[in-house]
Amino acid sequence: RTVVNCEKERLSIPTFYCPSPDAVIGPAPALVTEEEPAVYRQFTYGEYYDKFWSIELANEDCLDTFRASASKTRSV
């Protein structure tokens, strides 16, 4: 059973154990429209893995490096 807070957005990020470096991660095409554009661009697991280990626990959020351009994102 899931309890959802109707006053605050929830972010769910599926994770997989060591997918192929060529695995493409991105939103389902049916969920992306002009009114609701993708917040993050598509990227491969290899790109994410390389970036994750290159930041060496810096304050930078790894996922932020994959944001879509500001003109295409909606504010959250």
N, C-alpha and C positions, 0 to 999 in steps of 0.2 A: 504494500500500500504506500502511496506517495502523498505527502501533504505539500501543497504548493502555496507559497506566499503570493497572493494576488496583488500586493502592493510593491513588490520588488522583483526585477528580472532575475532569472536563474541561468547560469552558464553551465552547460554540461559539455565535457570534453571526453569523448571516448578514447581510451588508450589501449594499445595492443602491445603484446610482448614481442619485440624485435621484428616488426614487419620488414618486408623487403625494402632496401634503400630506394627502389624505384616506385614504391607505393605512393600514390597521389592522395594527399589529404586536402579536403576542401568541402565546402557546403554542397548539399544535394542541389543539383541544378533546378529542380522543381521549386525550391524554396527561395531562389534569387530572382527578384523582379526589379523594375525601375523604382518602384515605391519602397522596396525592401532590399537594397543592394547588399552584396557580400561585405562583411566587415574585414575579412581576411582573404588574401589571394590564395590560390591553390599553390601548394608546394609539395615537394617529395619528402618522404621520411628521411632520406639522406641529407637533404638541406637542413631539416630541423635538427637532426642528430649532430651535424657538424657545427651548427650555430650554438646549440645547447652546450656542447663541451668547450667551445671557444670563449665563452663569456666568463669562465672561471669564477662562478659565484658572485659576479658583479651585481650591482643594483639594477642593471638593465633586465627587463623581462623579455625572455627569448621569444615568446609568442608575438610581442609587439613588433618585431622586425618583419613579420609577415602580414601586417595590416595592409589592406587595400589603400589606394591613394585617398587622401582626405576628401577630394571632390566627389568620390563615389561612396563614401561611408555615411551612415546615419549616426547621429549622436546617441549614445547609450547612457 
